[in-house]
Amino acid sequence: MRIYDINPSDGTVIDPAGREAPLDPMRREPRIPAGSTAIEPPATGANETARWAGEAWEVVPDWRGHVYWLTDGSRHEITELDEEPPADALDEAPPEPLEDLAARQRDVIAIALADALAAGMPYTMPDGSEDTVQMLAEDRQNLLGLAIEARDLKAAGETGAVQEFRAASNTRYPLTPDETIALTDAALGHYKVLKARSWDRKDAIDEALEAGDREGIEAVVW
């Protein structure tokens, strides 16, 4: 006699082929151990399984392990018997909404601008040293102050290296008013170029969004 062992965790058959029933050691007759049955499980199709219902087998949906997405982009995985994907389930993640994609691309551009400013501006100092002019907000304020001071000194006729500039290397460079003006003008120009680049990229994103052009949005890079 063949018997079929029942999985205690979910009631499914452990081996659909079953096994030979063990013999009672005293009577030498086949016996049905607890947790098994002599009733053969029914045939099942795709995404189905047999589950023991107490006195008989029942065929239930079995989509365990199946992953699907909903139109809102949320990902789901079926982990229980008798659960099926909803009618509006998608087999792959839906495309990101254009508005969300555009917002994410704008964030990418903003981060790239921040990184470029944090990297500073390479600059050849009056003594020939290669150093970096820091370009963060506080640094730009300091540069503006130096530029104003330099113009005042120049108007007063000062030509000596009476100003000091500290670069990213922490080196202090003595500068004349003309050298300070040249450095601060270069830094301001560098900042304007980076900002214009950022605006151009964001305008391109907005134009592609308005045109419904997904590839155009994705193509915008720093």
C-alpha positions as CSV (number, residue, x, y, z in Angstrom):
1,M,0.0,0.0,0.0
2,R,1.3,3.5,-0.9
3,I,0.9,6.3,1.5
4,Y,1.4,10.1,1.1
5,D,3.1,12.1,3.7
6,I,1.6,15.5,4.6
7,N,3.7,18.5,5.2
8,P,2.8,19.7,8.7
9,S,3.6,23.4,7.9
10,D,1.2,23.9,5.0
11,G,-0.7,20.6,4.4
12,T,0.9,19.9,1.0
13,V,2.1,16.5,0.0
14,I,5.8,16.0,0.6
15,D,6.4,13.6,-2.2
16,P,3.6,13.2,-4.8
17,A,4.9,9.8,-5.7
18,G,4.3,8.6,-2.2
19,R,6.1,5.7,-0.5
20,E,5.3,2.2,0.6
21,A,3.5,2.0,3.9
22,P,5.6,0.6,6.8
23,L,4.6,-2.7,8.2
24,D,3.2,-3.0,11.7
25,P,5.9,-5.0,13.6
26,M,3.4,-7.2,15.4
27,R,0.7,-7.8,12.8
28,R,3.0,-7.6,9.8
29,E,0.4,-5.5,8.0
30,P,0.8,-2.1,6.3
31,R,-0.1,0.8,8.6
32,I,-0.7,4.5,8.0
33,P,1.5,6.6,10.3
34,A,0.2,9.9,11.7
35,G,0.7,12.8,9.3
36,S,0.1,10.7,6.2
37,T,-2.8,9.3,4.2
38,A,-3.5,6.4,1.8
39,I,-5.5,8.8,-0.4
40,E,-3.6,9.7,-3.6
41,P,-3.3,13.4,-4.2
42,P,-5.1,14.7,-7.3
43,A,-3.2,15.8,-10.4
44,T,-2.5,19.5,-10.5
45,G,-1.7,22.0,-13.2
46,A,0.6,25.1,-13.4
47,N,0.5,27.2,-10.2
48,E,-1.6,24.6,-8.4
49,T,-0.9,22.2,-5.6
50,A,-2.8,19.6,-3.5
51,R,-3.5,20.4,0.1
52,W,-4.8,18.1,2.7
53,A,-8.2,19.3,4.0
54,G,-8.6,16.9,6.9
55,E,-10.4,14.1,5.0
56,A,-9.5,14.7,1.4
57,W,-7.1,16.6,-0.8
58,E,-8.1,19.9,-2.3
59,V,-6.5,21.7,-5.2
60,V,-5.4,25.3,-4.4
61,P,-3.5,28.0,-6.2
62,D,0.2,27.9,-5.6
63,W,2.0,31.0,-6.8
64,R,4.6,31.0,-4.0
65,G,7.8,32.7,-5.0
66,H,6.0,34.6,-7.8
67,V,7.0,38.3,-8.0
68,Y,4.8,40.9,-9.5
69,W,4.4,44.7,-9.6
70,L,1.4,47.0,-9.4
71,T,0.9,50.1,-11.6
72,D,2.0,52.3,-8.7
73,G,5.5,50.6,-9.0
74,S,5.2,48.6,-5.8
75,R,6.9,45.2,-5.8
76,H,5.2,42.1,-4.3
77,E,6.1,38.5,-3.8
78,I,3.5,35.8,-3.0
79,T,4.6,33.7,-0.1
80,E,1.3,31.8,0.9
81,L,-0.8,29.1,-0.7
82,D,-4.2,30.1,-2.0
83,E,-3.0,33.5,-3.0
84,E,-3.0,34.7,-6.6
85,P,-1.7,37.7,-8.4
86,P,-4.3,40.4,-8.8
87,A,-5.9,41.0,-12.2
88,D,-3.8,44.2,-12.7
89,A,-0.5,42.6,-11.8
90,L,2.5,43.3,-14.0
91,D,5.3,40.8,-14.7
92,E,7.9,43.6,-14.6
93,A,8.3,46.9,-12.9
94,P,6.4,49.7,-14.7
95,P,8.3,52.6,-16.2
96,E,9.1,55.3,-13.7
97,P,6.6,58.2,-14.1
98,L,8.1,61.0,-16.2
99,E,7.6,63.5,-13.4
100,D,9.5,61.3,-10.9
101,L,12.2,60.6,-13.5
102,A,12.6,64.4,-14.2
103,A,12.8,65.2,-10.5
104,R,15.4,62.5,-10.0
105,Q,17.5,63.8,-12.9
106,R,17.2,67.4,-11.5
107,D,18.6,66.0,-8.2
108,V,21.5,64.4,-10.1
109,I,22.3,67.7,-11.7
110,A,22.1,69.5,-8.4
111,I,24.5,66.9,-6.8
112,A,26.9,67.2,-9.7
113,L,26.9,71.0,-9.3
114,A,27.6,70.7,-5.6
115,D,30.4,68.2,-6.3
116,A,31.9,70.6,-8.8
117,L,31.8,73.5,-6.4
118,A,33.3,71.4,-3.6
119,A,36.1,70.3,-5.9
120,G,37.1,74.0,-6.3
121,M,38.8,75.8,-9.2
122,P,42.4,74.8,-10.2
123,Y,44.5,78.0,-10.4
124,T,48.0,79.0,-11.1
125,M,49.1,81.3,-8.3
126,P,51.3,84.3,-9.0
127,D,54.4,82.4,-7.8
128,G,53.7,79.6,-10.3
129,S,52.3,77.2,-7.8
130,E,49.3,75.0,-8.9
131,D,46.7,75.1,-6.2
132,T,42.9,75.1,-5.8
133,V,40.5,78.0,-5.1
134,Q,37.7,76.8,-2.9
135,M,34.3,77.5,-4.2
136,L,31.7,76.7,-1.5
137,A,29.2,79.4,-0.4
138,E,31.4,80.6,2.5
139,D,34.4,80.6,0.2
140,R,32.6,82.7,-2.4
141,Q,31.7,85.2,0.3
142,N,35.4,85.5,1.3
143,L,36.4,85.9,-2.4
144,L,33.8,88.7,-2.7
145,G,35.3,90.5,0.3
146,L,38.8,90.1,-1.1
147,A,37.7,91.5,-4.4
148,I,36.1,94.6,-2.8
149,E,39.2,95.2,-0.7
150,A,41.5,94.8,-3.7
151,R,39.6,97.4,-5.7
152,D,39.7,99.8,-2.8
153,L,43.4,99.3,-2.4
154,K,44.0,99.7,-6.2
155,A,42.0,102.9,-6.2
156,A,44.2,104.1,-3.4
157,G,47.3,103.4,-5.5
158,E,48.5,100.3,-3.6
159,T,50.6,98.0,-5.8
160,G,52.4,95.8,-3.2
161,A,51.6,92.3,-2.2
162,V,49.6,93.4,0.8
163,Q,46.7,90.9,0.6
164,E,46.7,87.3,1.5
165,F,44.8,84.4,0.0
166,R,44.6,80.9,1.5
167,A,44.1,78.2,-1.0
168,A,42.7,74.6,-0.6
169,S,46.2,73.4,0.3
170,N,46.2,75.8,3.3
171,T,49.1,77.7,1.7
172,R,48.9,81.4,2.2
173,Y,49.8,83.4,-0.9
174,P,50.7,87.1,-0.7
175,L,48.9,89.0,-3.6
176,T,48.9,92.4,-5.0
177,P,45.5,94.1,-5.6
178,D,45.7,93.3,-9.3
179,E,46.6,89.7,-8.6
180,T,43.6,89.4,-6.2
181,I,41.3,90.9,-8.7
182,A,42.5,88.5,-11.4
183,L,42.0,85.5,-9.0
184,T,38.6,86.6,-7.8
185,D,37.4,87.4,-11.3
186,A,38.5,84.0,-12.5
187,A,36.7,82.3,-9.5
188,L,33.5,84.3,-10.2
189,G,33.7,83.4,-13.9
190,H,34.1,79.7,-12.9
191,Y,31.1,79.9,-10.7
192,K,29.0,81.4,-13.4
193,V,30.0,78.7,-15.9
194,L,29.0,76.0,-13.4
195,K,25.7,77.6,-12.6
196,A,24.9,78.2,-16.3
197,R,25.7,74.6,-17.0
198,S,23.3,73.5,-14.2
199,W,20.5,75.8,-15.5
200,D,21.0,74.5,-19.1
201,R,20.7,70.9,-17.9
202,K,17.6,71.6,-15.9
203,D,16.0,73.5,-18.7
204,A,16.7,70.5,-21.0
205,I,15.0,68.2,-18.5
206,D,12.0,70.5,-18.3
207,E,11.7,70.6,-22.1
208,A,12.0,66.9,-22.4
209,L,9.4,66.4,-19.7
210,E,7.0,68.8,-21.5
211,A,7.5,66.8,-24.7
212,G,6.9,63.5,-22.9
213,D,10.4,62.4,-24.0
214,R,11.6,59.8,-21.6
215,E,14.8,59.1,-23.4
216,G,15.5,62.9,-23.6
217,I,15.2,63.2,-19.8
218,E,17.5,60.2,-19.3
219,A,20.0,61.6,-21.7
220,V,20.6,64.7,-19.7
221,V,23.9,64.4,-17.8
222,W,26.3,66.8,-16.2
